[in-house]
Amino acid sequence: MRNYPDSYSYERAIRLGVSVSGIKHAKKRIEATYKKTLNHPKEDPEKNLRFSKKLKN
């Protein structure tokens, strides 16, 4: 997971020659889960507000 942090479980399964459910169980066993953030790290809230106002008009 260190070499390919953004890869999907099915991609890891193919690369390692195991099932997707095996990847899921292994990740749970080592507690290697993460949640994606809802906001982009480079997001500009002020810019988004201006854009939203333009859409409403």
N, C-alpha and C positions, 0 to 999 in steps of 0.2 A: 504494500500500500504506500510505502514511502516513495517508491520509484514512479508510481502512477496514481497520484492522489485523486485525480479527477475521473478515473476510469469507472465505468459502470460495473455492477456485479457480474453481468453476463460476459463482459469483456475479460474480467479477472478469471471467471470460470473457464473460458476458452483457453486463455493463456496458461492456466495451471492444470488444465485437463480434468476438472471436477465439475460437479453440478452447481447450478446457481443457488439451490437451496443449501448446499454445502458451504458456499461462500457466506450466505446469510447467517448460518449457524456459527461459523467460525468467527465472523465479525461480532456477533452477539456475545460469544464466549470470551473474547478478548476486550469486550466493551469498546469497540472501535466504531462508534456511530457519531454522526454529526448531522445537524440540521442546517439546511440552507437558509440564508437570511432573506427576508422579504425585500430589503432595500439593497440596491447596488452600492458598493463602497464609495464610488465616485459620484453618487447622486447629489444633485444640487436641489434642495427643497424649494428654494425661491424660484428657480427656473421651472420646476414642475408645477408650482402654483400658477405662474404666468401661463403656462401651456394649458392647464386645466380651465382657466378663465377664458382663453381663446376658444376652446372647444365648446364651452357653454354658450358663447355668443353666436 
